[in-house]
Amino acid sequence: MAQFSDDSAGAMIFGSIVVTAILVLALIITPFLLIGIPAYVFYRLHKESPRRLERLAREETEFLYNHALNGQVRLSDAEIDAALSHHWPPDTPEPLKIQLLGIGKALLSAEGLSPEIPPMPALCNTVEGARYRDMLARSGQARSDRVMVLTALDVISDSLGTIAQAVPPIEGDVLVDVTQFVHPLGQAVQNVIAPFFADNDGFVAQIGLRSYFP
């Protein structure tokens, strides 16, 4: 009986020690939880605040915009037209030439390599804002590297040259589908795409023109 009492007393003492340790640990941890949890929540709310993210995105956009504006390399419209038509026959029909120049300039503008820089968007922390910053980054690089722009123009000219070389000289406005002259059509499509995958010292991949083709 005495042994049973000793065991019970020992168990009670051990239990008391465990409970006391838990209470002491709770007293130590509770203040940290009361301070840490609200602080973490506040930090997350601040970090993910739409106003803060918009401010950071606008600062980055303004930096890239100013960098692009400060670039010194700018080609005139005449220089761009001459570079785009470099691989085209001199007797390319004027209506077709106008259309091809429009396509070439559209490609150049889409990659942020044209002389004109569109105004900043109203909101910068958006998908469109991110695309605008990508365009500004390429535009800023292009305005500092004349060779890069001329290489891009040469690639586009070579690509569109497939169509220009296939159409015979035509006087006046003739409503004829261009596909009537590009046979076989499949080979013509390959010839249009090929310049974008040619080895141009990495310029094509660098300026992103390959993104137009899978």
Biotite code that builds the C-alpha atoms (Angstrom):
import biotite.structure as struc

atoms = struc.array([
    struc.Atom([0.000, 0.000, 0.000], chain_id="A", res_id=1, res_name="MET", atom_name="CA", element="C"),
    struc.Atom([2.870, 2.348, 0.916], chain_id="A", res_id=2, res_name="ALA", atom_name="CA", element="C"),
    struc.Atom([4.486, 1.638, -2.446], chain_id="A", res_id=3, res_name="GLN", atom_name="CA", element="C"),
    struc.Atom([1.221, 2.471, -4.251], chain_id="A", res_id=4, res_name="PHE", atom_name="CA", element="C"),
    struc.Atom([1.018, 5.769, -2.391], chain_id="A", res_id=5, res_name="SER", atom_name="CA", element="C"),
    struc.Atom([4.589, 6.609, -3.329], chain_id="A", res_id=6, res_name="ASP", atom_name="CA", element="C"),
    struc.Atom([3.853, 5.868, -7.004], chain_id="A", res_id=7, res_name="ASP", atom_name="CA", element="C"),
    struc.Atom([0.735, 8.027, -6.921], chain_id="A", res_id=8, res_name="SER", atom_name="CA", element="C"),
    struc.Atom([2.598, 10.879, -5.291], chain_id="A", res_id=9, res_name="ALA", atom_name="CA", element="C"),
    struc.Atom([5.376, 10.611, -7.873], chain_id="A", res_id=10, res_name="GLY", atom_name="CA", element="C"),
    struc.Atom([2.856, 10.639, -10.724], chain_id="A", res_id=11, res_name="ALA", atom_name="CA", element="C"),
    struc.Atom([1.130, 13.699, -9.260], chain_id="A", res_id=12, res_name="MET", atom_name="CA", element="C"),
    struc.Atom([4.442, 15.518, -8.885], chain_id="A", res_id=13, res_name="ILE", atom_name="CA", element="C"),
    struc.Atom([5.419, 14.657, -12.457], chain_id="A", res_id=14, res_name="PHE", atom_name="CA", element="C"),
    struc.Atom([2.035, 15.796, -13.723], chain_id="A", res_id=15, res_name="GLY", atom_name="CA", element="C"),
    struc.Atom([2.354, 19.033, -11.829], chain_id="A", res_id=16, res_name="SER", atom_name="CA", element="C"),
    struc.Atom([5.775, 19.638, -13.332], chain_id="A", res_id=17, res_name="ILE", atom_name="CA", element="C"),
    struc.Atom([4.425, 19.016, -16.856], chain_id="A", res_id=18, res_name="VAL", atom_name="CA", element="C"),
    struc.Atom([1.451, 21.344, -16.327], chain_id="A", res_id=19, res_name="VAL", atom_name="CA", element="C"),
    struc.Atom([3.704, 24.013, -14.844], chain_id="A", res_id=20, res_name="THR", atom_name="CA", element="C"),
    struc.Atom([6.112, 23.732, -17.764], chain_id="A", res_id=21, res_name="ALA", atom_name="CA", element="C"),
    struc.Atom([3.236, 24.086, -20.235], chain_id="A", res_id=22, res_name="ILE", atom_name="CA", element="C"),
    struc.Atom([1.913, 27.147, -18.425], chain_id="A", res_id=23, res_name="LEU", atom_name="CA", element="C"),
    struc.Atom([5.355, 28.764, -18.294], chain_id="A", res_id=24, res_name="VAL", atom_name="CA", element="C"),
    struc.Atom([5.913, 28.022, -21.974], chain_id="A", res_id=25, res_name="LEU", atom_name="CA", element="C"),
    struc.Atom([2.510, 29.485, -22.805], chain_id="A", res_id=26, res_name="ALA", atom_name="CA", element="C"),
    struc.Atom([3.319, 32.623, -20.828], chain_id="A", res_id=27, res_name="LEU", atom_name="CA", element="C"),
    struc.Atom([6.565, 33.001, -22.759], chain_id="A", res_id=28, res_name="ILE", atom_name="CA", element="C"),
    struc.Atom([5.130, 32.286, -26.222], chain_id="A", res_id=29, res_name="ILE", atom_name="CA", element="C"),
    struc.Atom([1.840, 34.185, -25.922], chain_id="A", res_id=30, res_name="THR", atom_name="CA", element="C"),
    struc.Atom([3.374, 37.705, -26.025], chain_id="A", res_id=31, res_name="PRO", atom_name="CA", element="C"),
    struc.Atom([5.355, 36.775, -29.123], chain_id="A", res_id=32, res_name="PHE", atom_name="CA", element="C"),
    struc.Atom([2.204, 35.432, -30.771], chain_id="A", res_id=33, res_name="LEU", atom_name="CA", element="C"),
    struc.Atom([0.214, 38.518, -29.812], chain_id="A", res_id=34, res_name="LEU", atom_name="CA", element="C"),
    struc.Atom([2.884, 40.727, -31.365], chain_id="A", res_id=35, res_name="ILE", atom_name="CA", element="C"),
    struc.Atom([4.162, 38.494, -34.169], chain_id="A", res_id=36, res_name="GLY", atom_name="CA", element="C"),
    struc.Atom([0.883, 37.474, -35.802], chain_id="A", res_id=37, res_name="ILE", atom_name="CA", element="C"),
    struc.Atom([-0.495, 41.023, -36.211], chain_id="A", res_id=38, res_name="PRO", atom_name="CA", element="C"),
    struc.Atom([2.940, 42.197, -37.363], chain_id="A", res_id=39, res_name="ALA", atom_name="CA", element="C"),
    struc.Atom([3.101, 39.457, -40.000], chain_id="A", res_id=40, res_name="TYR", atom_name="CA", element="C"),
    struc.Atom([-0.442, 40.205, -41.169], chain_id="A", res_id=41, res_name="VAL", atom_name="CA", element="C"),
    struc.Atom([0.384, 43.919, -41.398], chain_id="A", res_id=42, res_name="PHE", atom_name="CA", element="C"),
    struc.Atom([3.575, 43.131, -43.341], chain_id="A", res_id=43, res_name="TYR", atom_name="CA", element="C"),
    struc.Atom([1.715, 40.952, -45.825], chain_id="A", res_id=44, res_name="ARG", atom_name="CA", element="C"),
    struc.Atom([-1.017, 43.553, -46.279], chain_id="A", res_id=45, res_name="LEU", atom_name="CA", element="C"),
    struc.Atom([1.594, 46.250, -46.822], chain_id="A", res_id=46, res_name="HIS", atom_name="CA", element="C"),
    struc.Atom([3.663, 44.138, -49.213], chain_id="A", res_id=47, res_name="LYS", atom_name="CA", element="C"),
    struc.Atom([0.650, 43.119, -51.299], chain_id="A", res_id=48, res_name="GLU", atom_name="CA", element="C"),
    struc.Atom([-1.069, 46.493, -51.139], chain_id="A", res_id=49, res_name="SER", atom_name="CA", element="C"),
    struc.Atom([-2.386, 47.449, -54.605], chain_id="A", res_id=50, res_name="PRO", atom_name="CA", element="C"),
    struc.Atom([-1.332, 51.045, -54.003], chain_id="A", res_id=51, res_name="ARG", atom_name="CA", element="C"),
    struc.Atom([2.248, 50.008, -53.146], chain_id="A", res_id=52, res_name="ARG", atom_name="CA", element="C"),
    struc.Atom([2.502, 47.609, -56.098], chain_id="A", res_id=53, res_name="LEU", atom_name="CA", element="C"),
    struc.Atom([1.170, 50.291, -58.446], chain_id="A", res_id=54, res_name="GLU", atom_name="CA", element="C"),
    struc.Atom([3.695, 52.804, -57.107], chain_id="A", res_id=55, res_name="ARG", atom_name="CA", element="C"),
    struc.Atom([6.611, 50.395, -57.622], chain_id="A", res_id=56, res_name="LEU", atom_name="CA", element="C"),
    struc.Atom([5.410, 49.455, -61.106], chain_id="A", res_id=57, res_name="ALA", atom_name="CA", element="C"),
    struc.Atom([5.019, 53.127, -62.052], chain_id="A", res_id=58, res_name="ARG", atom_name="CA", element="C"),
    struc.Atom([8.511, 53.965, -60.794], chain_id="A", res_id=59, res_name="GLU", atom_name="CA", element="C"),
    struc.Atom([9.993, 51.157, -62.905], chain_id="A", res_id=60, res_name="GLU", atom_name="CA", element="C"),
    struc.Atom([7.909, 52.194, -65.910], chain_id="A", res_id=61, res_name="THR", atom_name="CA", element="C"),
    struc.Atom([8.972, 55.844, -65.613], chain_id="A", res_id=62, res_name="GLU", atom_name="CA", element="C"),
    struc.Atom([12.622, 54.811, -65.389], chain_id="A", res_id=63, res_name="PHE", atom_name="CA", element="C"),
    struc.Atom([12.392, 52.685, -68.544], chain_id="A", res_id=64, res_name="LEU", atom_name="CA", element="C"),
    struc.Atom([10.388, 55.403, -70.309], chain_id="A", res_id=65, res_name="TYR", atom_name="CA", element="C"),
    struc.Atom([12.978, 58.078, -69.572], chain_id="A", res_id=66, res_name="ASN", atom_name="CA", element="C"),
    struc.Atom([15.790, 55.707, -70.555], chain_id="A", res_id=67, res_name="HIS", atom_name="CA", element="C"),
    struc.Atom([14.118, 55.078, -73.904], chain_id="A", res_id=68, res_name="ALA", atom_name="CA", element="C"),
    struc.Atom([13.537, 58.798, -74.492], chain_id="A", res_id=69, res_name="LEU", atom_name="CA", element="C"),
    struc.Atom([17.193, 59.560, -73.804], chain_id="A", res_id=70, res_name="ASN", atom_name="CA", element="C"),
    struc.Atom([18.397, 57.161, -76.506], chain_id="A", res_id=71, res_name="GLY", atom_name="CA", element="C"),
    struc.Atom([20.321, 58.853, -79.309], chain_id="A", res_id=72, res_name="GLN", atom_name="CA", element="C"),
    struc.Atom([19.823, 56.283, -82.090], chain_id="A", res_id=73, res_name="VAL", atom_name="CA", element="C"),
    struc.Atom([16.789, 57.261, -84.147], chain_id="A", res_id=74, res_name="ARG", atom_name="CA", element="C"),
    struc.Atom([16.144, 56.303, -87.760], chain_id="A", res_id=75, res_name="LEU", atom_name="CA", element="C"),
    struc.Atom([14.125, 58.592, -89.999], chain_id="A", res_id=76, res_name="SER", atom_name="CA", element="C"),
    struc.Atom([11.090, 57.342, -91.910], chain_id="A", res_id=77, res_name="ASP", atom_name="CA", element="C"),
    struc.Atom([13.136, 57.432, -95.116], chain_id="A", res_id=78, res_name="ALA", atom_name="CA", element="C"),
    struc.Atom([15.883, 55.294, -93.558], chain_id="A", res_id=79, res_name="GLU", atom_name="CA", element="C"),
    struc.Atom([13.324, 52.802, -92.270], chain_id="A", res_id=80, res_name="ILE", atom_name="CA", element="C"),
    struc.Atom([11.609, 52.582, -95.666], chain_id="A", res_id=81, res_name="ASP", atom_name="CA", element="C"),
    struc.Atom([14.953, 52.079, -97.416], chain_id="A", res_id=82, res_name="ALA", atom_name="CA", element="C"),
    struc.Atom([16.015, 49.345, -94.989], chain_id="A", res_id=83, res_name="ALA", atom_name="CA", element="C"),
    struc.Atom([12.664, 47.553, -95.206], chain_id="A", res_id=84, res_name="LEU", atom_name="CA", element="C"),
    struc.Atom([12.711, 47.527, -99.020], chain_id="A", res_id=85, res_name="SER", atom_name="CA", element="C"),
    struc.Atom([16.371, 46.520, -99.258], chain_id="A", res_id=86, res_name="HIS", atom_name="CA", element="C"),
    struc.Atom([15.580, 42.945, -100.375], chain_id="A", res_id=87, res_name="HIS", atom_name="CA", element="C"),
    struc.Atom([12.710, 43.922, -102.677], chain_id="A", res_id=88, res_name="TRP", atom_name="CA", element="C"),
    struc.Atom([12.981, 44.351, -106.459], chain_id="A", res_id=89, res_name="PRO", atom_name="CA", element="C"),
    struc.Atom([13.186, 47.989, -107.598], chain_id="A", res_id=90, res_name="PRO", atom_name="CA", element="C"),
    struc.Atom([10.102, 47.474, -109.780], chain_id="A", res_id=91, res_name="ASP", atom_name="CA", element="C"),
    struc.Atom([7.905, 46.199, -106.939], chain_id="A", res_id=92, res_name="THR", atom_name="CA", element="C"),
    struc.Atom([4.357, 47.467, -107.630], chain_id="A", res_id=93, res_name="PRO", atom_name="CA", element="C"),
    struc.Atom([3.734, 50.617, -105.620], chain_id="A", res_id=94, res_name="GLU", atom_name="CA", element="C"),
    struc.Atom([0.447, 49.434, -104.000], chain_id="A", res_id=95, res_name="PRO", atom_name="CA", element="C"),
    struc.Atom([2.144, 46.228, -102.861], chain_id="A", res_id=96, res_name="LEU", atom_name="CA", element="C"),
    struc.Atom([5.175, 48.166, -101.638], chain_id="A", res_id=97, res_name="LYS", atom_name="CA", element="C"),
    struc.Atom([2.960, 50.414, -99.521], chain_id="A", res_id=98, res_name="ILE", atom_name="CA", element="C"),
    struc.Atom([1.255, 47.393, -97.963], chain_id="A", res_id=99, res_name="GLN", atom_name="CA", element="C"),
    struc.Atom([4.533, 45.608, -97.252], chain_id="A", res_id=100, res_name="LEU", atom_name="CA", element="C"),
    struc.Atom([6.023, 48.745, -95.699], chain_id="A", res_id=101, res_name="LEU", atom_name="CA", element="C"),
    struc.Atom([2.993, 48.973, -93.443], chain_id="A", res_id=102, res_name="GLY", atom_name="CA", element="C"),
    struc.Atom([3.415, 45.352, -92.358], chain_id="A", res_id=103, res_name="ILE", atom_name="CA", element="C"),
    struc.Atom([7.128, 45.828, -91.746], chain_id="A", res_id=104, res_name="GLY", atom_name="CA", element="C"),
    struc.Atom([6.588, 48.946, -89.650], chain_id="A", res_id=105, res_name="LYS", atom_name="CA", element="C"),
    struc.Atom([3.857, 47.194, -87.676], chain_id="A", res_id=106, res_name="ALA", atom_name="CA", element="C"),
    struc.Atom([6.269, 44.363, -86.823], chain_id="A", res_id=107, res_name="LEU", atom_name="CA", element="C"),
    struc.Atom([8.936, 46.864, -85.854], chain_id="A", res_id=108, res_name="LEU", atom_name="CA", element="C"),
    struc.Atom([6.520, 48.828, -83.683], chain_id="A", res_id=109, res_name="SER", atom_name="CA", element="C"),
    struc.Atom([5.117, 45.702, -82.012], chain_id="A", res_id=110, res_name="ALA", atom_name="CA", element="C"),
    struc.Atom([8.615, 44.824, -80.810], chain_id="A", res_id=111, res_name="GLU", atom_name="CA", element="C"),
    struc.Atom([9.267, 48.326, -79.483], chain_id="A", res_id=112, res_name="GLY", atom_name="CA", element="C"),
    struc.Atom([11.907, 49.106, -82.096], chain_id="A", res_id=113, res_name="LEU", atom_name="CA", element="C"),
    struc.Atom([10.160, 51.949, -83.911], chain_id="A", res_id=114, res_name="SER", atom_name="CA", element="C"),
    struc.Atom([11.187, 55.576, -83.290], chain_id="A", res_id=115, res_name="PRO", atom_name="CA", element="C"),
    struc.Atom([7.832, 56.435, -81.725], chain_id="A", res_id=116, res_name="GLU", atom_name="CA", element="C"),
    struc.Atom([7.269, 55.636, -78.053], chain_id="A", res_id=117, res_name="ILE", atom_name="CA", element="C"),
    struc.Atom([3.611, 55.393, -77.001], chain_id="A", res_id=118, res_name="PRO", atom_name="CA", element="C"),
    struc.Atom([2.539, 57.222, -73.819], chain_id="A", res_id=119, res_name="PRO", atom_name="CA", element="C"),
    struc.Atom([2.502, 55.472, -70.466], chain_id="A", res_id=120, res_name="MET", atom_name="CA", element="C"),
    struc.Atom([-0.657, 53.561, -69.535], chain_id="A", res_id=121, res_name="PRO", atom_name="CA", element="C"),
    struc.Atom([-2.987, 54.866, -66.841], chain_id="A", res_id=122, res_name="ALA", atom_name="CA", element="C"),
    struc.Atom([-2.253, 51.830, -64.640], chain_id="A", res_id=123, res_name="LEU", atom_name="CA", element="C"),
    struc.Atom([1.186, 50.216, -64.580], chain_id="A", res_id=124, res_name="CYS", atom_name="CA", element="C"),
    struc.Atom([0.623, 47.215, -62.285], chain_id="A", res_id=125, res_name="ASN", atom_name="CA", element="C"),
    struc.Atom([-1.321, 45.304, -64.930], chain_id="A", res_id=126, res_name="THR", atom_name="CA", element="C"),
    struc.Atom([-0.635, 42.764, -67.651], chain_id="A", res_id=127, res_name="VAL", atom_name="CA", element="C"),
    struc.Atom([-0.688, 45.546, -70.229], chain_id="A", res_id=128, res_name="GLU", atom_name="CA", element="C"),
    struc.Atom([1.653, 47.566, -68.027], chain_id="A", res_id=129, res_name="GLY", atom_name="CA", element="C"),
    struc.Atom([4.109, 44.652, -67.911], chain_id="A", res_id=130, res_name="ALA", atom_name="CA", element="C"),
    struc.Atom([3.987, 44.341, -71.706], chain_id="A", res_id=131, res_name="ARG", atom_name="CA", element="C"),
    struc.Atom([4.552, 48.081, -71.995], chain_id="A", res_id=132, res_name="TYR", atom_name="CA", element="C"),
    struc.Atom([7.661, 47.796, -69.801], chain_id="A", res_id=133, res_name="ARG", atom_name="CA", element="C"),
    struc.Atom([8.976, 44.951, -71.960], chain_id="A", res_id=134, res_name="ASP", atom_name="CA", element="C"),
    struc.Atom([8.471, 47.153, -75.002], chain_id="A", res_id=135, res_name="MET", atom_name="CA", element="C"),
    struc.Atom([10.234, 50.072, -73.283], chain_id="A", res_id=136, res_name="LEU", atom_name="CA", element="C"),
    struc.Atom([13.192, 47.852, -72.390], chain_id="A", res_id=137, res_name="ALA", atom_name="CA", element="C"),
    struc.Atom([13.618, 46.805, -76.029], chain_id="A", res_id=138, res_name="ARG", atom_name="CA", element="C"),
    struc.Atom([13.027, 50.354, -77.230], chain_id="A", res_id=139, res_name="SER", atom_name="CA", element="C"),
    struc.Atom([15.657, 51.710, -74.850], chain_id="A", res_id=140, res_name="GLY", atom_name="CA", element="C"),
    struc.Atom([18.129, 49.110, -76.065], chain_id="A", res_id=141, res_name="GLN", atom_name="CA", element="C"),
    struc.Atom([17.277, 49.830, -79.703], chain_id="A", res_id=142, res_name="ALA", atom_name="CA", element="C"),
    struc.Atom([17.815, 53.565, -79.213], chain_id="A", res_id=143, res_name="ARG", atom_name="CA", element="C"),
    struc.Atom([21.298, 52.791, -77.980], chain_id="A", res_id=144, res_name="SER", atom_name="CA", element="C"),
    struc.Atom([22.214, 50.226, -80.648], chain_id="A", res_id=145, res_name="ASP", atom_name="CA", element="C"),
    struc.Atom([21.810, 51.229, -84.306], chain_id="A", res_id=146, res_name="ARG", atom_name="CA", element="C"),
    struc.Atom([23.066, 47.849, -85.520], chain_id="A", res_id=147, res_name="VAL", atom_name="CA", element="C"),
    struc.Atom([20.299, 46.098, -83.605], chain_id="A", res_id=148, res_name="MET", atom_name="CA", element="C"),
    struc.Atom([17.574, 48.108, -85.339], chain_id="A", res_id=149, res_name="VAL", atom_name="CA", element="C"),
    struc.Atom([19.141, 47.744, -88.788], chain_id="A", res_id=150, res_name="LEU", atom_name="CA", element="C"),
    struc.Atom([19.478, 43.992, -88.269], chain_id="A", res_id=151, res_name="THR", atom_name="CA", element="C"),
    struc.Atom([15.814, 43.728, -87.320], chain_id="A", res_id=152, res_name="ALA", atom_name="CA", element="C"),
    struc.Atom([14.847, 45.752, -90.400], chain_id="A", res_id=153, res_name="LEU", atom_name="CA", element="C"),
    struc.Atom([17.004, 43.534, -92.612], chain_id="A", res_id=154, res_name="ASP", atom_name="CA", element="C"),
    struc.Atom([15.358, 40.380, -91.247], chain_id="A", res_id=155, res_name="VAL", atom_name="CA", element="C"),
    struc.Atom([11.883, 41.805, -91.856], chain_id="A", res_id=156, res_name="ILE", atom_name="CA", element="C"),
    struc.Atom([12.881, 42.982, -95.345], chain_id="A", res_id=157, res_name="SER", atom_name="CA", element="C"),
    struc.Atom([14.250, 39.545, -96.222], chain_id="A", res_id=158, res_name="ASP", atom_name="CA", element="C"),
    struc.Atom([11.059, 37.900, -94.981], chain_id="A", res_id=159, res_name="SER", atom_name="CA", element="C"),
    struc.Atom([8.682, 40.183, -96.884], chain_id="A", res_id=160, res_name="LEU", atom_name="CA", element="C"),
    struc.Atom([10.991, 40.013, -99.892], chain_id="A", res_id=161, res_name="GLY", atom_name="CA", element="C"),
    struc.Atom([9.555, 36.568, -100.627], chain_id="A", res_id=162, res_name="THR", atom_name="CA", element="C"),
    struc.Atom([6.262, 38.230, -101.519], chain_id="A", res_id=163, res_name="ILE", atom_name="CA", element="C"),
    struc.Atom([7.792, 41.255, -103.254], chain_id="A", res_id=164, res_name="ALA", atom_name="CA", element="C"),
    struc.Atom([9.938, 39.069, -105.506], chain_id="A", res_id=165, res_name="GLN", atom_name="CA", element="C"),
    struc.Atom([7.044, 36.797, -106.435], chain_id="A", res_id=166, res_name="ALA", atom_name="CA", element="C"),
    struc.Atom([4.746, 39.538, -107.739], chain_id="A", res_id=167, res_name="VAL", atom_name="CA", element="C"),
    struc.Atom([5.600, 40.736, -111.271], chain_id="A", res_id=168, res_name="PRO", atom_name="CA", element="C"),
    struc.Atom([5.681, 44.445, -112.166], chain_id="A", res_id=169, res_name="PRO", atom_name="CA", element="C"),
    struc.Atom([2.116, 45.737, -112.532], chain_id="A", res_id=170, res_name="ILE", atom_name="CA", element="C"),
    struc.Atom([1.114, 49.195, -113.663], chain_id="A", res_id=171, res_name="GLU", atom_name="CA", element="C"),
    struc.Atom([-1.732, 50.906, -111.820], chain_id="A", res_id=172, res_name="GLY", atom_name="CA", element="C"),
    struc.Atom([-4.099, 49.392, -109.269], chain_id="A", res_id=173, res_name="ASP", atom_name="CA", element="C"),
    struc.Atom([-4.887, 45.790, -110.103], chain_id="A", res_id=174, res_name="VAL", atom_name="CA", element="C"),
    struc.Atom([-7.085, 43.769, -107.759], chain_id="A", res_id=175, res_name="LEU", atom_name="CA", element="C"),
    struc.Atom([-5.201, 40.496, -107.795], chain_id="A", res_id=176, res_name="VAL", atom_name="CA", element="C"),
    struc.Atom([-4.718, 38.221, -104.805], chain_id="A", res_id=177, res_name="ASP", atom_name="CA", element="C"),
    struc.Atom([-1.014, 38.011, -103.991], chain_id="A", res_id=178, res_name="VAL", atom_name="CA", element="C"),
    struc.Atom([-1.337, 34.270, -103.385], chain_id="A", res_id=179, res_name="THR", atom_name="CA", element="C"),
    struc.Atom([-1.870, 33.892, -107.138], chain_id="A", res_id=180, res_name="GLN", atom_name="CA", element="C"),
    struc.Atom([1.846, 34.512, -107.601], chain_id="A", res_id=181, res_name="PHE", atom_name="CA", element="C"),
    struc.Atom([3.394, 32.631, -104.668], chain_id="A", res_id=182, res_name="VAL", atom_name="CA", element="C"),
    struc.Atom([3.477, 28.992, -105.725], chain_id="A", res_id=183, res_name="HIS", atom_name="CA", element="C"),
    struc.Atom([3.882, 26.582, -104.159], chain_id="A", res_id=184, res_name="PRO", atom_name="CA", element="C"),
    struc.Atom([2.206, 28.365, -101.264], chain_id="A", res_id=185, res_name="LEU", atom_name="CA", element="C"),
    struc.Atom([3.681, 26.103, -98.590], chain_id="A", res_id=186, res_name="GLY", atom_name="CA", element="C"),
    struc.Atom([7.221, 26.806, -99.749], chain_id="A", res_id=187, res_name="GLN", atom_name="CA", element="C"),
    struc.Atom([6.477, 30.533, -99.851], chain_id="A", res_id=188, res_name="ALA", atom_name="CA", element="C"),
    struc.Atom([5.305, 30.438, -96.240], chain_id="A", res_id=189, res_name="VAL", atom_name="CA", element="C"),
    struc.Atom([8.520, 28.675, -95.250], chain_id="A", res_id=190, res_name="GLN", atom_name="CA", element="C"),
    struc.Atom([10.553, 31.301, -97.079], chain_id="A", res_id=191, res_name="ASN", atom_name="CA", element="C"),
    struc.Atom([8.723, 34.068, -95.219], chain_id="A", res_id=192, res_name="VAL", atom_name="CA", element="C"),
    struc.Atom([9.429, 32.457, -91.860], chain_id="A", res_id=193, res_name="ILE", atom_name="CA", element="C"),
    struc.Atom([13.006, 31.325, -92.567], chain_id="A", res_id=194, res_name="ALA", atom_name="CA", element="C"),
    struc.Atom([14.757, 34.700, -92.015], chain_id="A", res_id=195, res_name="PRO", atom_name="CA", element="C"),
    struc.Atom([13.426, 34.854, -88.470], chain_id="A", res_id=196, res_name="PHE", atom_name="CA", element="C"),
    struc.Atom([15.239, 31.612, -87.649], chain_id="A", res_id=197, res_name="PHE", atom_name="CA", element="C"),
    struc.Atom([18.463, 32.335, -89.515], chain_id="A", res_id=198, res_name="ALA", atom_name="CA", element="C"),
    struc.Atom([21.699, 32.829, -87.609], chain_id="A", res_id=199, res_name="ASP", atom_name="CA", element="C"),
    struc.Atom([21.969, 36.605, -87.218], chain_id="A", res_id=200, res_name="ASN", atom_name="CA", element="C"),
    struc.Atom([24.446, 36.619, -84.332], chain_id="A", res_id=201, res_name="ASP", atom_name="CA", element="C"),
    struc.Atom([21.585, 36.222, -81.889], chain_id="A", res_id=202, res_name="GLY", atom_name="CA", element="C"),
    struc.Atom([19.860, 39.474, -82.845], chain_id="A", res_id=203, res_name="PHE", atom_name="CA", element="C"),
    struc.Atom([16.597, 37.839, -83.929], chain_id="A", res_id=204, res_name="VAL", atom_name="CA", element="C"),
    struc.Atom([16.171, 36.024, -80.629], chain_id="A", res_id=205, res_name="ALA", atom_name="CA", element="C"),
    struc.Atom([17.384, 39.057, -78.724], chain_id="A", res_id=206, res_name="GLN", atom_name="CA", element="C"),
    struc.Atom([14.784, 41.439, -80.155], chain_id="A", res_id=207, res_name="ILE", atom_name="CA", element="C"),
    struc.Atom([11.993, 38.887, -79.891], chain_id="A", res_id=208, res_name="GLY", atom_name="CA", element="C"),
    struc.Atom([10.944, 38.665, -83.539], chain_id="A", res_id=209, res_name="LEU", atom_name="CA", element="C"),
    struc.Atom([10.801, 34.873, -83.321], chain_id="A", res_id=210, res_name="ARG", atom_name="CA", element="C"),
    struc.Atom([7.850, 35.203, -80.956], chain_id="A", res_id=211, res_name="SER", atom_name="CA", element="C"),
    struc.Atom([5.642, 35.685, -84.010], chain_id="A", res_id=212, res_name="TYR", atom_name="CA", element="C"),
    struc.Atom([6.221, 32.103, -85.101], chain_id="A", res_id=213, res_name="PHE", atom_name="CA", element="C"),
    struc.Atom([5.865, 28.849, -83.122], chain_id="A", res_id=214, res_name="PRO", atom_name="CA", element="C"),
])
